[in-house]
Structure formats: C-alpha cells, structure tokens
Amino acid sequence: MKIIGRWTIGILVLGLTSLAWAQVPVPALQFEPLPYAFDALEPFIDAWTLEVHYGKHHQGYFNKLVAAVAGTDLEGQSPEAYFGRISQYPDAVLNNAGGHWNHTLFWRVMSPDGGGIPEGDLAAAIDAAFGSFDAFKKEFNQAAATRFASGWAWLSVAEDGSLFVSSTPNQINPLMDVAAQRGTPILTLDVWEHAYYLKYQNLRGSFIEAFWNIINWPEVAARYAAAKP
C-alpha cells in the first residue's frame, strides 16, 4: 500500500507540475534557436556567415523590437497581429518587427537536407501560377537579383490562393500594409549583403543559385497548405 501511495503522490506531483507549466504564457516575441548547427548549411552558406547573420544581425533586430514595443499597445503581441497596420507605427517598429519576422522565416525554409523540387499540391500550384518549376525559379531569381540595395525575395500566397513572386526593400514583407503586393509568405531569400558577403563578396547571383540546394520544401509546402483558402 505504501508503494501505491508513493506512486499516487508522484503522479499527482507530475500532474500539478504539468498544469503549472501549461498555465505559463508563451511570450509573443521569442528569439528561437536555429534549427541546425552553424556549419550545417555548408558549403552553400558558411558557418561564419550564419553565426554572424543569426547571432548579430537577427539578434539585434529582436532586441530592438522588444525595446520598441515595450510599454505600448503592441507589447505582448506577435508581429503578425499588427503587420496589417504597420504604417501606423514608428519606423523602429516596422524595421525591427520585419527584421525579426523575416529572418525567422528564412531560417525555417532552409535545411541541411534541402534542395530538390517541391511535390504534391505545392508543385501543382507552382505549375499553375508560373507554367513550370523552372519558370518559377527564373522569376524568383530575377526578383532576388534585381532588388536594389537591401531586401528580400518572396514566394507568397495571394488572397485567392494563387502563388506570386515579389521582392521588397529593407525589412518590408508581403504581410505589411506598406507592401506593393500583399499575401502570405511561404518562402523567402535574404539578399541583404550581410547574408552572403563574407563568402560570396559581390556575387549575389552565386548566392541566389546556391540557395536552391538548401530549400526546405516540406516546410514551404506546409506553409502553403496553411495559407491557402
């Protein structure tokens, strides 16, 4: 009976502990760990670039965003909640919310096991929108290569469920009300110089081509499935 009692007490303690953890709110803003090691994307993205990009640039955007929203009505909200009215807020909110959110997506859509081509519904949607995967790749490359100065290239889902490619300057993304073409991003490429200069110097085109070897298509497909109406 004593053993049973001890087990019963242990189970009750575990249950109460789990309940306590379940009641702890998850912060709206989180600086998530990379889903892979710094050297995991080599030779396409080198460890030094990834360490600096994630640990300095992205961390900087996150820290400044936390400071920018502290004490405002945005504190405790995720950036997605206010991207649709981002034009109402100071540049410090736009730039740092975009910088944090864009980078978080960028890390997730890459993988050491990436590359190849998409399959299933995503592949069919790409064919429907662009005619073929090669045509899509060409359009995406063009958007990334011709983005003047700093910015991003995107594959996004429009309101009607169709796919489109676009590029945005600085830290703007297609969810924001200041974007020229709005939609839900499912794939992105960072073409700020800090994303590639340590390895590729001024050869942005080489960096863009290398990106196709590390795209996490299952992640992109999952985002497509979640975004389409």
C-alpha positions as CSV (number, residue, x, y, z in Angstrom):
1,M,0.0,0.0,0.0
2,K,2.8,2.4,0.8
3,I,4.3,1.8,-2.7
4,I,1.0,2.5,-4.3
5,G,0.7,5.6,-2.2
6,R,4.1,6.9,-3.3
7,W,3.3,6.3,-6.9
8,T,0.0,8.1,-6.4
9,I,1.7,11.1,-4.8
10,G,4.3,11.1,-7.6
11,I,1.7,11.1,-10.3
12,L,-0.2,13.9,-8.5
13,V,3.0,16.0,-8.3
14,L,3.8,15.4,-12.0
15,G,0.2,16.3,-12.9
16,L,0.3,19.5,-10.9
17,T,3.7,20.4,-12.3
18,S,2.4,19.9,-15.9
19,L,-0.6,22.0,-15.1
20,A,1.6,24.8,-13.8
21,W,3.7,24.7,-16.9
22,A,0.6,24.7,-19.1
23,Q,-0.6,27.9,-17.4
24,V,2.7,29.8,-18.1
25,P,2.1,32.1,-21.0
26,V,4.3,31.7,-24.0
27,P,5.9,35.1,-24.9
28,A,4.6,36.6,-28.1
29,L,8.2,37.6,-29.0
30,Q,10.8,34.8,-29.0
31,F,14.3,34.6,-30.4
32,E,14.2,31.0,-31.5
33,P,17.3,28.8,-31.7
34,L,18.4,27.9,-35.2
35,P,17.0,24.5,-36.3
36,Y,20.5,23.4,-37.3
37,A,24.2,24.0,-36.5
38,F,26.0,27.0,-37.9
39,D,28.0,24.7,-40.2
40,A,25.1,22.6,-41.3
41,L,24.3,24.5,-44.5
42,E,27.9,24.4,-45.8
43,P,29.2,24.7,-48.5
44,F,26.2,26.8,-49.6
45,I,26.2,29.1,-46.5
46,D,29.3,29.1,-44.4
47,A,29.4,28.8,-40.7
48,W,30.9,32.2,-40.1
49,T,28.3,34.0,-42.2
50,L,25.5,32.1,-40.5
51,E,26.8,32.8,-37.0
52,V,27.2,36.5,-37.6
53,H,23.9,36.7,-39.5
54,Y,21.9,35.0,-36.8
55,G,23.8,36.0,-33.7
56,K,24.5,39.6,-34.6
57,H,22.0,40.8,-37.2
58,H,18.9,38.9,-36.3
59,Q,19.6,39.1,-32.6
60,G,19.9,42.9,-33.0
61,Y,16.5,43.2,-34.7
62,F,14.9,41.1,-32.0
63,N,16.4,43.2,-29.1
64,K,15.4,46.5,-30.8
65,L,11.9,45.2,-31.4
66,V,11.4,44.3,-27.8
67,A,12.6,47.8,-26.8
68,A,10.4,49.5,-29.5
69,V,7.2,47.9,-28.3
70,A,7.8,48.0,-24.6
71,G,5.1,49.9,-22.8
72,T,3.0,50.3,-26.0
73,D,-0.2,48.6,-27.1
74,L,2.0,46.2,-29.2
75,E,3.7,44.7,-26.2
76,G,2.7,41.1,-25.9
77,Q,1.5,40.8,-29.5
78,S,3.2,38.8,-32.3
79,P,4.3,40.9,-35.3
80,E,1.7,39.2,-37.5
81,A,-1.0,40.8,-35.4
82,Y,0.0,44.3,-36.5
83,F,1.7,43.9,-39.8
84,G,-1.6,44.8,-41.5
85,R,-1.5,48.2,-39.9
86,I,2.3,48.6,-39.6
87,S,2.1,52.0,-41.4
88,Q,0.6,53.5,-38.2
89,Y,3.7,52.8,-36.1
90,P,7.2,54.3,-36.0
91,D,9.9,53.1,-38.3
92,A,11.6,51.4,-35.4
93,V,8.6,49.0,-35.1
94,L,8.4,48.4,-38.8
95,N,12.1,47.8,-39.4
96,N,12.7,45.6,-36.3
97,A,9.4,43.7,-36.5
98,G,10.2,42.9,-40.1
99,G,13.8,42.1,-39.4
100,H,12.9,39.7,-36.7
101,W,9.9,38.0,-38.5
102,N,11.6,37.8,-41.9
103,H,14.8,36.2,-40.5
104,T,12.7,33.7,-38.5
105,L,11.0,32.5,-41.7
106,F,14.3,32.5,-43.6
107,W,15.9,30.1,-41.1
108,R,12.9,27.8,-41.2
109,V,12.8,27.5,-45.0
110,M,16.3,26.2,-45.2
111,S,17.6,22.7,-44.2
112,P,20.8,20.7,-44.5
113,D,18.6,18.1,-46.2
114,G,17.0,20.6,-48.5
115,G,17.2,21.0,-52.3
116,G,15.4,19.1,-55.0
117,I,12.0,20.3,-56.1
118,P,8.6,20.6,-54.4
119,E,6.0,17.9,-54.7
120,G,2.3,17.4,-54.3
121,D,-0.1,20.4,-54.0
122,L,2.7,22.9,-53.9
123,A,4.2,21.6,-57.1
124,A,0.8,21.8,-58.8
125,A,0.3,25.3,-57.5
126,I,3.7,26.4,-58.8
127,D,2.9,24.9,-62.2
128,A,-0.5,26.6,-62.3
129,A,1.0,30.0,-61.4
130,F,4.2,30.0,-63.4
131,G,3.9,27.3,-66.0
132,S,6.7,25.2,-64.6
133,F,9.1,24.9,-61.7
134,D,12.0,26.2,-64.0
135,A,9.9,29.3,-64.9
136,F,9.2,29.9,-61.2
137,K,12.8,29.5,-60.3
138,K,13.8,32.0,-63.1
139,E,11.2,34.6,-61.8
140,F,12.3,34.2,-58.2
141,N,16.0,34.5,-59.1
142,Q,15.2,37.7,-61.1
143,A,13.3,39.2,-58.1
144,A,16.3,38.4,-55.8
145,A,19.0,39.6,-58.3
146,T,17.3,42.9,-59.2
147,R,16.3,44.0,-55.7
148,F,18.3,47.2,-55.5
149,A,20.5,47.5,-52.4
150,S,19.0,45.6,-49.5
151,G,15.8,43.5,-49.3
152,W,14.1,40.2,-49.8
153,A,12.6,37.9,-52.5
154,W,9.4,36.1,-51.7
155,L,7.0,33.4,-52.8
156,S,3.6,34.2,-51.3
157,V,0.0,33.0,-51.4
158,A,-2.4,35.6,-52.6
159,E,-5.9,36.0,-51.1
160,D,-7.4,33.9,-53.8
161,G,-4.9,31.1,-53.1
162,S,-2.7,31.6,-56.1
163,L,1.1,32.0,-55.8
164,F,3.1,35.0,-56.7
165,V,6.8,36.1,-56.6
166,S,7.7,39.6,-55.4
167,S,10.6,41.5,-53.8
168,T,10.6,44.1,-51.0
169,P,13.1,46.6,-49.9
170,N,14.8,46.7,-46.5
171,Q,12.7,44.7,-43.9
172,I,9.2,45.0,-45.5
173,N,7.4,41.8,-46.1
174,P,4.1,41.0,-48.0
175,L,2.0,40.8,-44.9
176,M,2.6,44.5,-44.3
177,D,0.1,47.2,-45.4
178,V,3.1,49.0,-47.0
179,A,4.0,46.2,-49.4
180,A,3.3,46.8,-53.0
181,Q,1.8,43.3,-53.4
182,R,0.3,41.6,-50.3
183,G,0.0,38.0,-49.4
184,T,1.2,35.3,-47.0
185,P,4.9,34.5,-47.5
186,I,5.9,30.8,-47.6
187,L,9.4,31.1,-49.0
188,T,12.0,33.9,-48.7
189,L,15.6,34.7,-49.5
190,D,17.5,37.4,-47.7
191,V,19.6,39.5,-50.2
192,W,21.0,42.0,-47.8
193,E,24.8,41.9,-48.2
194,H,25.3,40.6,-44.7
195,A,23.5,37.4,-45.8
196,Y,26.3,36.5,-48.3
197,Y,29.2,38.9,-48.5
198,L,31.7,37.0,-46.3
199,K,31.6,34.1,-48.7
200,Y,30.3,35.4,-52.0
201,Q,31.5,39.1,-51.8
202,N,29.6,41.0,-54.6
203,L,28.5,37.8,-56.4
204,R,24.9,37.9,-55.3
205,G,23.9,35.7,-58.2
206,S,26.1,32.9,-57.0
207,F,24.5,33.1,-53.5
208,I,21.0,33.0,-55.1
209,E,21.8,29.9,-57.1
210,A,23.3,28.2,-54.0
211,F,20.1,28.8,-52.1
212,W,18.2,26.2,-54.2
213,N,20.4,23.5,-52.7
214,I,19.1,24.1,-49.2
215,I,15.4,25.0,-49.5
216,N,13.3,23.0,-47.1
217,W,10.4,22.2,-49.5
218,P,8.4,20.2,-46.9
219,E,8.4,23.3,-44.7
220,V,7.3,25.5,-47.6
221,A,4.6,23.0,-48.6
222,A,3.3,23.0,-45.0
223,R,3.1,26.8,-45.1
224,Y,1.3,26.7,-48.4
225,A,-1.3,24.3,-47.1
226,A,-1.9,26.5,-44.0
227,A,-2.1,29.7,-46.1
228,K,-4.4,28.7,-49.0
229,P,-8.1,29.4,-48.5
